Amino acid sequence: MTSSPQHWDAAYAAGHETRGWYQASAVLSRVLIRDTGLPHDCAVIDVGGGASVLVDDLLADGYSDITVLDQSTVGMQIAQERLGDRADQVTWLTADLRTWQPDRAYAIWHDRAVLHFLLGDDDVSTYRTRLLEATGPGSWAVIGIFGPEGPSVCAGLPVRQYDESDLEALLQPEFDIVSTTFADHVRPDGDVQQFLWGLAKRL
Ligand SMILES: C[S@@+](CC[C@H](N)C(=O)[O-])C[C@H]1O[C@@H](n2cnc3c(N)ncnc32)[C@H](O)[C@@H]1O
């Protein structure tokens, strides 16, 4: 089993709201994005956003330049159908973030539950390269990945766990890590997963 578009399309087609990563509201992401203090017309990208409700929350908060990138069209279609006409206010990119060529800099890079599916050091290094290409000085990164007590398998795929030093290795020296937060995600089936969240500002 690999983290392919087909894998994720099938996972979403089986029922988005029963998937382990589902959350009815992207509460912590919303708080951390607000904590950047950036104006609501700043460019925000949700990498691996899939069907996440973060885009709904950001539109409700008044953000006007939102991009969602995902390799799963089925995932993004769920979000688009949920949003209806409001989906037209969002840029949707179907791409594998490892091979994607960003054509602009984003003020906020948001990732919830995507990076930890990249297992090899080469893929993690590619993620870091993409993050640097898609941001610039003054940009922020909001990244939520499994913590040291997080699961070793999720969505039928092996995952990596991150501690604070792993986050430092990913983000430094280009980013100043402003805060790290451990937070539990309660899955729809009641299981609890430990996440580590990093909020970082690019120097
Ligand atoms: C566990 S889900 C999380 C979805 C969303 N961030 C959320 O919080 O609901 C992981 C998402 O990452 C996407 N994904 C995984 N690897 C990817 C890659 N290399 N490029 C783009 N998207 C990827 C999947 O299609 C899926 O939508």
The ligand as an SDF file (V2000), in Angstrom:
LIG
                    3D

 27 29  0  0  0  0  0  0  0  0999 V2000
   -4.8560   12.3100    6.2790 C   0  0  0  0  0  0  0  0  0  0  0  0
   -5.3910   13.2590    4.9410 S   0  0  0  0  0  0  0  0  0  0  0  0
   -5.4690   14.8960    5.6390 C   0  0  0  0  0  0  0  0  0  0  0  0
   -6.3520   15.8050    4.8190 C   0  0  0  0  0  0  0  0  0  0  0  0
   -6.5020   17.2170    5.3660 C   0  0  0  0  0  0  0  0  0  0  0  0
   -5.2320   17.8980    5.5130 N   0  0  0  0  0  0  0  0  0  0  0  0
   -7.2550   17.2290    6.6660 C   0  0  0  0  0  0  0  0  0  0  0  0
   -6.7210   17.6860    7.6710 O   0  0  0  0  0  0  0  0  0  0  0  0
   -8.4230   16.8060    6.6490 O   0  0  0  0  0  0  0  0  0  0  0  0
   -3.8940   13.3520    3.9460 C   0  0  0  0  0  0  0  0  0  0  0  0
   -4.1220   14.1260    2.6640 C   0  0  0  0  0  0  0  0  0  0  0  0
   -2.8560   14.3350    2.0520 O   0  0  0  0  0  0  0  0  0  0  0  0
   -2.9780   14.1040    0.6690 C   0  0  0  0  0  0  0  0  0  0  0  0
   -1.6330   13.7550    0.1930 N   0  0  0  0  0  0  0  0  0  0  0  0
   -0.8590   12.7480    0.6380 C   0  0  0  0  0  0  0  0  0  0  0  0
    0.3200   12.7570    0.0070 N   0  0  0  0  0  0  0  0  0  0  0  0
    0.2920   13.8070   -0.8570 C   0  0  0  0  0  0  0  0  0  0  0  0
    1.2130   14.3290   -1.7950 C   0  0  0  0  0  0  0  0  0  0  0  0
    2.4190   13.7710   -1.9630 N   0  0  0  0  0  0  0  0  0  0  0  0
    0.8370   15.4040   -2.5210 N   0  0  0  0  0  0  0  0  0  0  0  0
   -0.3760   15.9610   -2.3590 C   0  0  0  0  0  0  0  0  0  0  0  0
   -1.2960   15.5160   -1.4810 N   0  0  0  0  0  0  0  0  0  0  0  0
   -0.9610   14.4470   -0.7300 C   0  0  0  0  0  0  0  0  0  0  0  0
   -4.0100   13.0100    0.5510 C   0  0  0  0  0  0  0  0  0  0  0  0
   -4.6040   12.9390   -0.7270 O   0  0  0  0  0  0  0  0  0  0  0  0
   -4.9970   13.4180    1.6420 C   0  0  0  0  0  0  0  0  0  0  0  0
   -5.9660   14.3020    1.1570 O   0  0  0  0  0  0  0  0  0  0  0  0
  1  2  1  0
  2  3  1  0
  2 10  1  0
  3  4  1  0
  4  5  1  0
  5  6  1  0
  5  7  1  0
  7  8  2  0
  7  9  1  0
 10 11  1  0
 11 12  1  0
 11 26  1  0
 12 13  1  0
 13 14  1  0
 13 24  1  0
 14 15  1  0
 14 23  1  0
 15 16  2  0
 16 17  1  0
 17 18  1  0
 17 23  2  0
 18 19  1  0
 18 20  2  0
 20 21  1  0
 21 22  2  0
 22 23  1  0
 24 25  1  0
 24 26  1  0
 26 27  1  0
M  CHG  2   2   1   9  -1
M  END
$$$$
